[in-house]
Amino acid sequence: MPTEAFEEPMIGVRDYPTEADARHVGALLVEHGIGATIEPVPAEELPEDGPTAGYRVLVLSHELVRAEETLGLREPDQRVPRDPDEPLKLDKKRPPWKLFAVIWLVAMVTVPAGAFVVTYFFVSR
Protein backbone atom coordinates (compact mmCIF):
# COMPACT_ATOMS: atom_id res chain seq x y z
CA MET A 1 0.00 0.00 0.00
CA PRO A 2 2.01 2.99 -1.23
CA THR A 3 1.81 6.20 0.71
CA GLU A 4 2.78 9.67 -0.34
CA ALA A 5 5.59 9.71 2.24
CA PHE A 6 7.49 7.04 0.29
CA GLU A 7 6.78 8.20 -3.25
CA GLU A 8 9.78 9.41 -5.20
CA PRO A 9 9.34 12.12 -7.83
CA MET A 10 9.72 11.30 -11.50
CA ILE A 11 12.02 13.61 -13.43
CA GLY A 12 12.00 14.22 -17.17
CA VAL A 13 15.14 13.08 -18.95
CA ARG A 14 14.33 14.35 -22.42
CA ASP A 15 11.41 15.29 -24.65
CA TYR A 16 10.75 13.61 -28.02
CA PRO A 17 8.51 14.71 -30.90
CA THR A 18 6.83 11.34 -31.46
CA GLU A 19 5.51 8.67 -29.14
CA ALA A 20 7.47 5.98 -31.01
CA ASP A 21 10.77 7.75 -30.31
CA ALA A 22 9.91 8.16 -26.64
CA ARG A 23 8.86 4.51 -26.33
CA HIS A 24 12.08 3.38 -27.99
CA VAL A 25 14.18 5.38 -25.51
CA GLY A 26 12.05 4.18 -22.61
CA ALA A 27 12.56 0.57 -23.68
CA LEU A 28 16.31 1.18 -23.93
CA LEU A 29 16.38 2.51 -20.38
CA VAL A 30 14.35 -0.44 -19.08
CA GLU A 31 16.76 -2.84 -20.79
CA HIS A 32 19.55 -1.21 -18.79
CA GLY A 33 17.67 -1.65 -15.50
CA ILE A 34 16.38 1.90 -15.22
CA GLY A 35 12.66 2.27 -14.59
CA ALA A 36 11.20 4.65 -17.15
CA THR A 37 7.75 5.85 -18.14
CA ILE A 38 6.44 8.01 -20.99
CA GLU A 39 3.87 10.77 -20.76
CA PRO A 40 2.67 13.50 -23.10
CA VAL A 41 4.23 16.91 -22.64
CA PRO A 42 1.61 19.33 -21.26
CA ALA A 43 0.39 21.84 -23.84
CA GLU A 44 1.50 24.84 -21.76
CA GLU A 45 5.11 23.57 -21.81
CA LEU A 46 5.28 23.22 -25.61
CA PRO A 47 6.94 26.09 -27.49
CA GLU A 48 4.54 28.27 -29.49
CA ASP A 49 6.52 28.06 -32.72
CA GLY A 50 7.53 24.39 -32.28
CA PRO A 51 5.71 21.08 -32.52
CA THR A 52 2.11 20.77 -31.38
CA ALA A 53 2.72 17.54 -29.47
CA GLY A 54 5.57 15.85 -27.67
CA TYR A 55 6.36 13.03 -25.30
CA ARG A 56 8.58 13.07 -22.24
CA VAL A 57 10.61 10.16 -20.86
CA LEU A 58 10.51 10.16 -17.04
CA VAL A 59 12.72 8.29 -14.57
CA LEU A 60 12.97 8.20 -10.78
CA SER A 61 15.10 11.01 -9.38
CA HIS A 62 17.83 8.70 -8.05
CA GLU A 63 18.22 7.11 -11.51
CA LEU A 64 18.52 10.37 -13.47
CA VAL A 65 22.33 10.34 -13.71
CA ARG A 66 22.42 6.71 -14.91
CA ALA A 67 19.69 7.43 -17.46
CA GLU A 68 21.56 10.42 -18.85
CA GLU A 69 24.78 8.40 -19.04
CA THR A 70 22.96 5.55 -20.81
CA LEU A 71 21.47 7.92 -23.39
CA GLY A 72 24.78 9.72 -23.92
CA LEU A 73 23.50 13.02 -22.56
CA ARG A 74 26.16 13.07 -19.84
CA GLU A 75 29.75 11.90 -19.78
CA PRO A 76 30.16 8.89 -17.43
CA ASP A 77 32.17 9.46 -14.27
CA GLN A 78 35.77 8.54 -14.86
CA ARG A 79 37.17 6.05 -12.36
CA VAL A 80 40.86 5.59 -11.83
CA PRO A 81 41.74 1.98 -12.68
CA ARG A 82 43.35 0.01 -9.89
CA ASP A 83 46.88 -1.33 -10.30
CA PRO A 84 46.50 -5.14 -10.60
CA ASP A 85 49.89 -5.72 -8.93
CA GLU A 86 48.90 -3.81 -5.81
CA PRO A 87 47.28 -6.00 -3.14
CA LEU A 88 43.77 -5.15 -2.03
CA LYS A 89 43.48 -3.40 1.31
CA LEU A 90 40.56 -4.60 3.37
CA ASP A 91 39.14 -2.10 5.81
CA LYS A 92 37.33 -4.47 8.11
CA LYS A 93 38.94 -6.34 10.98
CA ARG A 94 39.50 -10.04 10.74
CA PRO A 95 37.24 -12.16 12.96
CA PRO A 96 38.86 -13.28 16.23
CA TRP A 97 39.21 -16.99 15.36
CA LYS A 98 41.20 -17.81 18.49
CA LEU A 99 38.43 -16.46 20.69
CA PHE A 100 35.82 -18.51 18.79
CA ALA A 101 37.97 -21.65 19.13
CA VAL A 102 38.40 -21.19 22.90
CA ILE A 103 34.68 -20.56 23.43
CA TRP A 104 33.80 -23.62 21.31
CA LEU A 105 36.29 -25.80 23.22
CA VAL A 106 34.96 -24.64 26.60
CA ALA A 107 31.39 -25.26 25.51
CA MET A 108 32.22 -28.76 24.23
CA VAL A 109 33.75 -29.65 27.60
CA THR A 110 31.50 -27.87 30.10
CA VAL A 111 28.10 -28.67 28.57
CA PRO A 112 28.58 -32.49 28.55
CA ALA A 113 30.27 -32.37 31.97
CA GLY A 114 27.41 -30.31 33.37
CA ALA A 115 24.85 -32.66 31.84
CA PHE A 116 26.66 -35.61 33.42
CA VAL A 117 26.68 -33.97 36.87
CA VAL A 118 22.99 -33.07 36.69
CA THR A 119 22.04 -36.54 35.45
CA TYR A 120 24.14 -38.25 38.13
CA PHE A 121 22.61 -36.02 40.81
CA PHE A 122 19.02 -36.88 39.78
CA VAL A 123 19.65 -40.60 39.17
CA SER A 124 21.52 -41.21 42.41
CA ARG A 125 18.61 -39.99 44.55
DOMARSE-193788 format. One line per field, with one value per atom (N, C-alpha, C): residue number from 1; residue in one letter; atom name; x, y, z. Coordinates in Angstrom, 3 decimals, m for minus. Last residue first. Example, Ala and Ser with C-alpha at 12.3 -4.5 7.8 and 13.67 -1.06 7.14 Angstrom:
i	[2 2 2 1 1 1]
aa	[s s s a a a]
at	[N CA C N CA C]
x	[12.850 13.670 12.900 13.190 12.300 13.200]
y	[m2.250 m1.060 0.030 m5.690 m4.500 m3.300]
z	[7.080 7.140 7.870 7.800 7.800 7.800]
This chain:
i	[125 125 125 124 124 124 123 123 123 122 122 122 121 121 121 120 120 120 119 119 119 118 118 118 117 117 117 116 116 116 115 115 115 114 114 114 113 113 113 112 112 112 111 111 111 110 110 110 109 109 109 108 108 108 107 107 107 106 106 106 105 105 105 104 104 104 103 103 103 102 102 102 101 101 101 100 100 100 99 99 99 98 98 98 97 97 97 96 96 96 95 95 95 94 94 94 93 93 93 92 92 92 91 91 91 90 90 90 89 89 89 88 88 88 87 87 87 86 86 86 85 85 85 84 84 84 83 83 83 82 82 82 81 81 81 80 80 80 79 79 79 78 78 78 77 77 77 76 76 76 75 75 75 74 74 74 73 73 73 72 72 72 71 71 71 70 70 70 69 69 69 68 68 68 67 67 67 66 66 66 65 65 65 64 64 64 63 63 63 62 62 62 61 61 61 60 60 60 59 59 59 58 58 58 57 57 57 56 56 56 55 55 55 54 54 54 53 53 53 52 52 52 51 51 51 50 50 50 49 49 49 48 48 48 47 47 47 46 46 46 45 45 45 44 44 44 43 43 43 42 42 42 41 41 41 40 40 40 39 39 39 38 38 38 37 37 37 36 36 36 35 35 35 34 34 34 33 33 33 32 32 32 31 31 31 30 30 30 29 29 29 28 28 28 27 27 27 26 26 26 25 25 25 24 24 24 23 23 23 22 22 22 21 21 21 20 20 20 19 19 19 18 18 18 17 17 17 16 16 16 15 15 15 14 14 14 13 13 13 12 12 12 11 11 11 10 10 10 9 9 9 8 8 8 7 7 7 6 6 6 5 5 5 4 4 4 3 3 3 2 2 2 1 1 1]
aa	[r r r s s s v v v f f f f f f y y y t t t v v v v v v f f f a a a g g g a a a p p p v v v t t t v v v m m m a a a v v v l l l w w w i i i v v v a a a f f f l l l k k k w w w p p p p p p r r r k k k k k k d d d l l l k k k l l l p p p e e e d d d p p p d d d r r r p p p v v v r r r q q q d d d p p p e e e r r r l l l g g g l l l t t t e e e e e e a a a r r r v v v l l l e e e h h h s s s l l l v v v l l l v v v r r r y y y g g g a a a t t t p p p g g g d d d e e e p p p l l l e e e e e e a a a p p p v v v p p p e e e i i i t t t a a a g g g i i i g g g h h h e e e v v v l l l l l l a a a g g g v v v h h h r r r a a a d d d a a a e e e t t t p p p y y y d d d r r r v v v g g g i i i m m m p p p e e e e e e f f f a a a e e e t t t p p p m m m]
at	[N CA C N CA C N CA C N CA C N CA C N CA C N CA C N CA C N CA C N CA C N CA C N CA C N CA C N CA C N CA C N CA C N CA C N CA C N CA C N CA C N CA C N CA C N CA C N CA C N CA C N CA C N CA C N CA C N CA C N CA C N CA C N CA C N CA C N CA C N CA C N CA C N CA C N CA C N CA C N CA C N CA C N CA C N CA C N CA C N CA C N CA C N CA C N CA C N CA C N CA C N CA C N CA C N CA C N CA C N CA C N CA C N CA C N CA C N CA C N CA C N CA C N CA C N CA C N CA C N CA C N CA C N CA C N CA C N CA C N CA C N CA C N CA C N CA C N CA C N CA C N CA C N CA C N CA C N CA C N CA C N CA C N CA C N CA C N CA C N CA C N CA C N CA C N CA C N CA C N CA C N CA C N CA C N CA C N CA C N CA C N CA C N CA C N CA C N CA C N CA C N CA C N CA C N CA C N CA C N CA C N CA C N CA C N CA C N CA C N CA C N CA C N CA C N CA C N CA C N CA C N CA C N CA C N CA C N CA C N CA C N CA C N CA C N CA C N CA C N CA C]
x	[19.573 18.609 17.455 21.030 21.516 20.539 19.756 19.653 20.063 20.415 19.024 18.869 23.246 22.611 21.155 23.679 24.143 23.436 22.637 22.037 22.426 24.423 22.988 22.312 26.853 26.680 25.200 26.343 26.663 26.415 25.964 24.852 25.091 28.542 27.408 26.209 29.930 30.266 29.134 28.734 28.579 28.911 29.500 28.098 27.932 32.342 31.497 30.058 33.330 33.747 32.741 32.231 32.219 32.651 32.771 31.387 31.319 35.534 34.960 33.531 35.665 36.287 35.715 34.341 33.804 34.361 36.081 34.681 34.075 38.380 38.400 36.979 37.492 37.965 37.962 36.881 35.823 36.230 39.483 38.430 37.286 40.713 41.203 40.154 39.371 39.208 39.670 37.955 38.860 38.700 37.957 37.242 38.229 39.676 39.496 38.762 38.082 38.942 38.659 37.942 37.329 38.322 39.334 39.138 38.622 41.876 40.563 40.455 43.462 43.482 42.066 44.951 43.768 43.913 48.231 47.278 46.099 49.031 48.905 47.883 48.805 49.894 49.794 46.745 46.505 47.606 45.694 46.880 46.702 42.489 43.351 44.527 41.586 41.742 42.746 39.452 40.858 41.015 36.597 37.165 38.619 34.525 35.771 36.311 31.122 32.166 33.393 30.069 30.156 31.288 28.523 29.750 29.821 25.187 26.157 27.358 23.723 23.499 24.506 23.701 24.785 24.602 21.907 21.474 22.563 23.365 22.964 22.583 23.569 24.784 24.447 20.870 21.561 22.851 20.462 19.688 20.380 22.213 22.424 21.687 20.947 22.328 22.619 18.361 18.517 19.933 17.695 18.219 18.514 16.522 17.832 18.453 14.061 15.101 16.467 12.908 12.969 14.173 12.072 12.724 12.657 10.319 10.511 11.203 10.160 10.610 10.941 7.472 8.578 8.870 6.396 6.357 7.635 4.268 5.566 5.388 2.798 2.719 4.128 3.378 2.112 1.935 6.696 5.711 4.472 7.002 7.530 6.428 6.146 6.518 7.034 5.599 4.541 4.882 6.651 6.941 5.870 4.818 5.281 5.596 3.652 5.112 5.677 0.930 1.501 3.034 0.492 0.394 1.030 2.779 1.609 1.653 3.801 4.229 2.991 2.725 2.675 3.139 5.123 3.868 3.892 6.630 6.439 5.117 9.133 7.754 7.667 11.567 11.199 9.725 14.101 12.657 12.285 16.822 16.377 14.880 18.027 17.670 17.231 18.368 19.551 19.223 15.802 16.761 18.029 14.812 14.346 15.282 16.079 16.378 15.963 14.862 16.312 16.711 12.215 12.564 14.068 12.507 12.047 12.390 13.225 14.179 13.788 10.811 12.079 13.123 8.982 8.860 10.156 9.895 9.910 9.817 9.414 10.770 10.873 6.612 7.466 8.903 5.671 5.511 6.417 7.828 6.833 6.803 9.655 8.514 7.443 10.651 10.746 9.510 12.663 11.407 11.658 14.287 14.330 12.957 13.779 15.136 15.250 11.880 12.001 13.449 11.389 12.022 12.172 9.215 9.716 10.240 9.776 9.339 9.986 8.638 9.782 9.362 6.745 6.777 7.963 6.447 7.488 7.566 4.327 5.586 6.737 2.102 2.782 4.125 2.234 1.809 2.601 1.118 2.012 1.389 0.838 0.000 0.889]
y	[m40.227 m39.994 m40.884 m40.632 m41.209 m40.993 m39.139 m40.601 m41.216 m36.465 m36.884 m38.412 m36.523 m36.022 m36.518 m37.429 m38.249 m37.839 m35.204 m36.536 m37.434 m33.197 m33.069 m34.427 m34.256 m33.968 m33.895 m34.410 m35.610 m35.398 m31.728 m32.663 m33.951 m30.788 m30.312 m31.232 m32.126 m32.375 m31.931 m31.061 m32.486 m32.791 m28.263 m28.670 m30.175 m28.183 m27.872 m28.339 m28.952 m29.654 m29.429 m27.327 m28.760 m29.572 m24.799 m25.263 m26.772 m24.698 m24.638 m25.175 m24.740 m25.802 m25.850 m22.336 m23.618 m24.781 m20.477 m20.562 m21.897 m20.983 m21.190 m21.331 m20.291 m21.647 m21.943 m17.560 m18.511 m19.940 m16.611 m16.463 m17.437 m17.164 m17.809 m17.744 m15.540 m16.986 m17.695 m12.718 m13.281 m14.800 m11.613 m12.161 m12.806 m8.603 m10.044 m10.571 m5.502 m6.341 m7.807 m3.870 m4.471 m5.368 m3.027 m2.098 m2.770 m4.416 m4.603 m3.703 m3.724 m3.397 m3.510 m5.827 m5.146 m4.895 m5.165 m6.001 m5.167 m4.281 m3.806 m4.666 m5.160 m5.717 m5.311 m3.725 m5.137 m5.756 m0.600 m1.330 m2.800 0.491 0.011 m0.753 3.436 1.983 1.608 5.909 5.590 4.073 6.697 6.054 5.709 9.259 8.539 7.980 9.133 9.456 8.597 9.733 8.891 9.336 12.698 11.899 11.053 12.675 13.070 12.142 11.602 13.021 13.567 8.918 9.718 11.203 7.288 7.919 8.770 6.599 5.554 6.147 9.061 8.403 7.338 9.488 10.422 9.821 7.320 7.428 8.363 7.929 6.710 6.783 10.304 10.339 9.113 9.375 10.368 10.355 7.778 7.112 8.081 9.279 8.700 7.973 9.992 11.006 10.400 7.836 8.204 9.110 9.311 8.295 8.764 9.871 10.158 8.990 11.376 10.164 10.559 12.942 13.068 11.715 14.051 13.026 13.107 16.409 15.854 14.855 18.650 17.541 17.056 20.658 20.773 19.650 22.136 21.081 21.240 25.744 24.395 23.394 28.206 28.058 26.655 27.785 28.273 28.054 24.771 26.092 26.498 23.291 23.218 24.621 23.649 23.573 23.471 23.542 24.836 24.827 20.840 21.838 23.164 18.440 19.327 20.452 15.624 16.913 17.796 12.358 13.496 14.776 10.025 10.772 11.925 6.989 8.013 8.707 5.760 5.853 7.010 3.472 4.654 4.581 2.159 2.267 3.563 0.601 1.902 1.995 m1.570 m1.646 m0.330 m1.463 m1.205 m1.153 m1.774 m2.841 m2.696 0.734 m0.437 m1.620 2.288 2.509 1.304 1.257 1.178 1.349 1.996 0.569 0.376 4.781 4.184 2.707 4.966 5.381 4.797 4.036 3.379 3.708 5.909 4.512 3.731 8.190 8.165 6.722 7.435 7.750 7.650 7.122 5.977 6.215 9.669 8.671 7.462 12.380 11.339 10.331 14.222 14.707 13.648 14.129 13.606 14.013 15.262 15.292 14.819 13.664 14.355 14.286 13.189 13.077 13.885 14.346 14.215 14.173 12.454 13.608 13.339 11.658 11.296 12.571 11.368 12.116 11.589 8.656 9.406 10.126 8.020 8.199 9.064 7.845 7.041 7.203 9.482 9.712 8.953 8.531 9.673 9.936 4.947 6.197 7.330 1.842 2.993 4.214 m1.163 0.000 1.234]
z	[43.474 44.550 44.457 41.159 42.411 43.562 39.196 39.166 40.503 39.759 39.783 39.826 39.608 40.806 40.898 37.004 38.125 39.413 35.594 35.450 36.624 36.419 36.691 36.604 35.447 36.873 37.223 32.654 33.416 34.905 32.042 31.841 32.617 32.583 33.374 33.242 30.563 31.973 32.879 28.230 28.546 30.014 28.752 28.572 28.822 28.933 30.098 29.931 26.389 27.598 28.728 24.489 24.228 25.447 25.589 25.510 25.298 25.256 26.601 26.587 22.436 23.221 24.635 21.793 21.314 22.148 22.976 23.428 23.012 21.442 22.898 23.429 18.855 19.126 20.625 19.137 18.789 19.128 19.686 20.691 20.409 17.262 18.488 19.587 15.437 15.362 16.633 15.224 16.231 16.324 11.808 12.961 13.940 10.894 10.744 11.964 10.153 10.975 10.689 6.934 8.114 8.852 4.715 5.812 7.074 2.775 3.370 4.593 m0.107 1.308 1.844 m2.533 m2.025 m0.538 m3.880 m3.135 m2.627 m7.189 m5.809 m5.064 m9.733 m8.930 m7.459 m10.916 m10.605 m9.745 m9.867 m10.295 m9.937 m10.961 m9.889 m10.483 m12.753 m12.677 m11.596 m11.668 m11.829 m11.722 m13.534 m12.360 m12.652 m14.604 m14.859 m13.548 m15.227 m14.267 m14.551 m18.631 m17.434 m16.518 m19.750 m19.782 m18.508 m20.861 m19.844 m19.966 m22.832 m22.559 m21.549 m23.362 m23.920 m23.715 m22.133 m23.387 m24.028 m19.875 m20.810 m22.163 m18.560 m19.039 m20.078 m17.956 m18.846 m19.389 m16.223 m17.463 m18.447 m14.110 m14.907 m16.239 m13.225 m13.715 m14.579 m12.412 m13.470 m14.055 m10.325 m11.513 m12.657 m8.369 m8.052 m9.248 m9.571 m9.384 m9.081 m12.185 m10.781 m10.545 m15.397 m14.566 m13.116 m18.461 m17.044 m16.356 m21.536 m20.858 m19.416 m23.182 m22.240 m21.616 m26.336 m25.298 m24.471 m28.043 m27.674 m26.545 m30.418 m29.465 m29.177 m32.115 m31.377 m30.372 m32.249 m32.522 m31.643 m32.085 m32.275 m32.567 m31.317 m32.717 m33.044 m28.587 m29.485 m30.955 m26.924 m27.490 m28.507 m24.224 m25.609 m26.118 m21.789 m21.813 m23.226 m22.170 m21.755 m21.740 m22.771 m23.839 m23.442 m21.382 m21.256 m22.293 m23.179 m22.641 m22.539 m22.178 m23.105 m22.416 m20.872 m20.758 m21.752 m19.960 m20.987 m20.725 m17.674 m18.143 m19.132 m16.372 m17.148 m17.519 m14.431 m14.587 m15.285 m15.716 m15.223 m15.479 m16.916 m15.504 m14.894 m19.606 m18.791 m17.302 m20.515 m20.795 m19.967 m19.833 m19.084 m19.304 m21.791 m20.376 m19.536 m24.093 m23.933 m22.469 m23.647 m23.679 m23.508 m23.862 m22.610 m22.537 m26.537 m25.512 m24.159 m27.695 m27.990 m26.921 m26.753 m26.326 m26.582 m28.106 m26.639 m26.130 m30.770 m30.314 m28.795 m30.678 m31.013 m30.555 m30.179 m29.136 m29.401 m31.191 m31.462 m30.312 m30.106 m30.897 m31.132 m26.652 m28.017 m28.796 m23.905 m24.655 m26.085 m21.138 m22.421 m23.075 m18.430 m18.954 m20.237 m15.727 m17.172 m17.610 m12.810 m13.430 m14.918 m10.181 m11.502 m12.158 m6.643 m7.828 m9.107 m4.701 m5.201 m6.479 m1.804 m3.251 m3.637 0.893 0.293 m1.218 1.541 2.238 1.570 0.256 m0.336 0.318 0.100 0.705 0.084 m1.161 m1.225 m0.557 0.000 0.000 0.000]
